[in-house]
Amino acid sequence: MQSDEPEQADFVLLGSYAPREAAKLLERFHQAGIAFRTQPRRPPPEPGPTVVIDISVPSTRASEVGQIHRDLFGDGLPNYHSSFFREDRNA
């Protein structure tokens, strides 16, 4: 699934989400007019969801995306596969 955004935008990986959390994010992005790209995939065998959704967003909308993410999920750590929040990490 993709929103209607020109191909020129520089998309960055926001993270990998369980379908329920992905649906919440995508609905809010749609309401805010924020483009996104999604790619479903199966994570490595481990406890957790059997399918995850990789979500990428334009780097130019970072502050809006970050605010939506905080509104939905609080200030907890971003998920492991995120490239979007790397500057917030201390490691």
C-alpha positions in Angstrom: 0.0 0.0 0.0 1.2 3.5 -0.8 -0.2 6.9 -0.3 -0.2 9.4 -3.1 3.2 11.1 -2.9 5.6 11.9 -5.7 8.6 9.6 -6.0 11.1 12.4 -5.4 10.5 12.4 -1.6 13.2 10.9 0.5 11.5 8.1 2.5 13.1 6.7 5.7 12.1 3.7 7.6 9.9 4.7 10.6 9.8 1.1 11.9 8.3 -2.3 11.9 4.8 -2.6 13.5 2.3 -5.3 14.3 -0.7 -4.8 12.0 -2.9 -3.3 14.7 -0.3 -0.6 15.5 0.4 0.0 11.9 -3.3 0.6 11.2 -3.4 3.3 13.9 -0.3 5.1 12.5 -1.5 4.9 8.9 -4.9 6.3 9.7 -3.4 9.3 11.5 -0.9 9.8 8.6 -3.8 9.7 6.1 -5.7 12.3 8.2 -2.6 14.5 8.4 -1.9 14.2 4.6 1.5 12.5 5.3 2.7 10.2 2.6 3.8 6.7 3.6 5.0 3.4 2.1 4.3 0.0 3.6 5.8 -3.4 3.1 4.4 -6.5 5.0 6.9 -9.1 5.9 7.5 -12.1 8.2 9.9 -11.5 11.0 12.5 -14.1 12.0 11.0 -16.9 14.1 10.7 -15.7 17.6 7.9 -14.9 20.1 5.8 -12.0 18.7 3.6 -11.2 15.7 3.8 -13.5 12.7 3.6 -10.6 10.3 4.9 -7.1 10.7 4.4 -4.0 8.5 7.5 -1.9 7.7 6.4 1.8 7.4 8.5 4.4 5.7 7.7 8.2 5.7 9.2 11.3 4.0 12.1 12.7 6.0 10.7 16.1 5.4 7.7 15.4 7.7 9.8 14.2 10.6 8.4 16.5 13.3 4.8 15.7 12.4 5.5 12.0 12.2 7.3 12.1 15.5 4.4 13.9 17.2 1.9 11.4 15.8 4.0 8.6 17.0 4.3 10.1 20.5 0.6 10.8 20.7 -0.2 7.1 19.9 2.6 5.3 21.6 4.0 7.7 24.2 7.7 8.5 24.6 8.7 4.8 24.8 11.7 3.6 22.9 11.1 3.3 19.1 11.1 -0.2 17.8 14.4 -1.9 17.0 14.3 -1.7 13.2 13.6 2.1 13.1 16.0 4.3 11.2 13.8 7.3 11.7 14.6 7.8 15.4 18.3 6.9 15.4 19.4 10.4 16.4 17.5 10.0 19.6 19.5 6.9 20.7 22.3 7.2 23.2 24.2 4.1 21.9 
